[in-house]
Amino acid sequence: MRVHYHICHECDEICKISTPGRPGRYKCPNCGAKLYTYKPGMVEKLYAYNLAALFLFIIANYFPFLSFHVAGSSSHANFATSIFYLYQDEQWMMATAILLTTIVVPLFRILLYCVLFGSLYHGYLPRYATQMLKMLENLLPWGMLDVLFLGILVSIVKLVKMGTIIPGTSLWAFMLMVLILAAAQSIFDPHQVWERIGDRKRLERERATA
């Protein structure tokens, strides 16, 4: 197997990795900082996780996530109607923030994962894989689904004193989606993708000079 070289982000040491394909965590021999973690099957797992997350995302945004019954009347709410009501109340900033952090950014992030790792799973490296990885890194702070889920639980606790709260299909799908995305993020390491990008560029240079 070809020897790999990595530059430590902490001390700029050039580290020689003689067994880059062996599972485990690789550290800088000079300062002990983490270089990367190699996890076999990461591509397959991330592709499967994000396909499941995409399916759950559709369910979570299609069905109502709460039914509220009080004084003989009932109402249903989902993410789209909640954002619409905020716009109607002229709470533009709050509605836009919720729209971006709970619908637009998570969906775009899931689609990026599906395209990138779906292509890798089928043996093809996308042409814009570098840009995709950079966008995934930039979108990470905007994925606030766990914060939204905590806010929903707090709202349920407060509303349960006023009437009957019935969790809908969307709430359970949303909860599963948050767990699946957290599991996907815990195993995600861009190192393997960067290695494939480097191999492709090296092959292109060899073909150009041949």
C-alpha positions in Angstrom: 0.0 0.0 0.0 1.3 3.5 -0.9 2.7 5.6 2.0 0.7 8.7 2.8 2.0 12.0 4.1 0.0 14.4 6.2 0.7 17.9 7.6 -0.3 18.4 11.2 -2.7 21.3 11.6 -1.2 22.1 15.0 2.6 22.0 14.6 2.9 21.7 10.7 4.9 18.5 11.1 5.0 16.3 8.0 3.8 12.9 9.2 4.5 9.7 7.4 1.6 7.2 7.5 2.8 3.8 6.4 -0.6 2.0 7.0 -3.3 4.6 6.0 -5.9 2.0 5.4 -5.8 0.5 8.9 -8.8 1.3 11.1 -8.0 3.6 14.0 -7.1 7.1 15.0 -3.8 8.6 13.7 -2.0 11.2 15.7 1.0 13.5 15.1 4.2 12.0 16.4 5.5 15.4 17.3 2.6 17.1 19.2 0.1 14.3 19.6 -2.7 16.1 17.8 -5.3 14.1 15.9 -4.5 13.8 12.2 -7.6 11.8 11.1 -9.6 8.8 12.0 -10.0 6.0 9.5 -13.4 4.1 9.8 -14.1 1.3 7.4 -17.5 1.4 5.8 -18.0 5.2 6.5 -19.2 5.8 2.9 -21.8 3.1 3.0 -23.1 4.1 6.4 -23.3 7.8 5.6 -25.2 7.1 2.4 -27.7 4.9 4.2 -28.1 7.3 7.2 -28.8 10.3 5.0 -31.2 8.4 2.7 -33.1 7.5 5.9 -32.9 11.1 7.1 -34.2 12.4 3.7 -37.2 10.0 4.0 -37.9 11.1 7.6 -37.5 14.8 6.6 -40.3 14.4 4.0 -42.5 12.8 6.6 -41.7 15.4 9.3 -42.7 18.2 7.0 -45.8 16.6 5.5 -47.7 15.4 8.5 -48.7 17.5 11.6 -46.3 17.3 14.5 -48.8 18.3 17.2 -52.6 18.3 17.7 -53.9 20.6 20.4 -57.3 20.0 21.9 -58.9 22.5 24.3 -62.5 23.5 25.2 -63.9 21.2 22.5 -61.9 22.7 19.7 -58.8 21.3 18.1 -56.0 22.5 15.9 -53.0 20.9 14.1 -49.6 22.3 13.4 -46.7 21.4 11.2 -43.4 23.2 10.4 -44.7 25.0 7.3 -47.9 26.3 8.9 -45.9 27.5 12.0 -43.6 29.5 9.8 -46.6 30.9 7.8 -48.2 32.0 11.0 -45.1 33.8 12.1 -45.0 35.6 8.8 -48.6 36.6 9.2 -47.8 38.0 12.7 -45.0 40.0 11.0 -42.3 38.3 12.9 -40.1 38.3 9.9 -36.7 37.6 11.5 -38.0 34.7 13.6 -39.8 33.1 10.7 -36.8 33.4 8.4 -34.4 32.0 11.0 -36.7 29.0 11.6 -37.2 28.5 7.9 -33.4 28.5 7.2 -32.3 26.5 10.3 -35.0 23.8 10.3 -36.0 23.3 6.6 -33.7 24.9 4.0 -30.2 24.2 5.5 -31.0 20.7 6.9 -32.5 19.7 3.5 -29.6 21.1 1.5 -27.1 19.4 3.9 -28.9 16.0 3.6 -29.0 16.3 -0.2 -25.3 17.1 -0.3 -24.5 14.1 1.8 -26.7 11.9 -0.5 -25.1 13.2 -3.7 -21.5 13.0 -2.5 -21.6 9.7 -0.6 -24.1 8.1 -3.0 -21.7 8.8 -5.9 -18.8 7.4 -3.8 -20.8 4.3 -3.0 -21.4 3.7 -6.7 -17.7 4.2 -7.5 -17.9 7.7 -8.9 -16.2 10.8 -7.4 -18.3 14.0 -8.2 -16.6 16.7 -10.2 -17.4 19.3 -7.5 -16.5 17.0 -4.5 -14.1 19.7 -3.1 -16.8 22.4 -3.1 -19.3 19.9 -1.5 -17.0 19.2 1.4 -16.4 22.9 2.0 -20.1 23.6 1.9 -20.8 20.8 4.4 -18.3 22.3 6.8 -19.8 25.8 6.4 -23.4 24.5 6.9 -22.6 22.6 10.1 -23.2 25.5 12.5 -26.6 26.3 10.9 -28.0 22.8 11.4 -30.0 23.5 14.6 -32.5 20.6 14.6 -31.5 19.5 18.0 -32.1 23.0 19.4 -35.5 23.0 17.7 -36.4 19.6 19.1 -35.5 20.8 22.6 -37.7 23.9 22.0 -40.6 21.7 20.9 -40.3 19.6 24.1 -40.3 22.7 26.3 -43.4 24.0 24.4 -45.2 20.7 25.0 -44.5 20.8 28.7 -46.0 24.4 28.9 -49.0 23.7 26.7 -50.0 20.4 28.3 -51.4 22.4 31.3 -53.8 24.3 28.9 -55.3 21.3 27.0 -54.6 17.9 25.5 -51.5 17.5 23.4 -51.3 14.6 21.0 -47.9 14.1 19.3 -48.2 13.5 15.6 -46.4 11.4 13.1 -44.2 14.3 12.2 -42.8 14.6 15.7 -41.7 11.0 15.9 -40.2 11.2 12.4 -38.4 14.4 13.4 -37.0 12.8 16.6 -35.7 9.8 14.6 -34.2 12.2 12.0 -32.3 14.1 14.6 -30.9 10.9 16.1 -29.9 9.6 12.6 -28.2 12.9 11.7 -26.3 12.9 15.0 -25.1 9.3 14.3 -24.0 10.3 10.8 -22.1 13.3 12.1 -20.3 11.2 14.7 -18.8 8.9 12.0 -18.2 11.6 9.4 -14.5 12.1 8.6 -13.7 14.0 5.4 -10.2 12.5 5.2 -11.2 9.6 3.0 -12.9 11.9 0.5 -9.9 14.2 0.4 -7.7 11.2 -0.3 -9.9 10.2 -3.3 -9.8 13.8 -4.5 -6.0 13.8 -4.3 -5.8 10.5 -6.1 -8.0 11.8 -8.9 -5.9 15.0 -9.3 -2.7 12.9 -9.3 -4.1 10.7 -12.0 -5.2 13.7 -14.1 -1.6 15.1 -13.8 -0.1 11.8 -14.9 -2.4 11.6 -17.9 -1.6 15.2 -18.8 2.1 14.6 -18.8 1.9 11.2 -20.5 
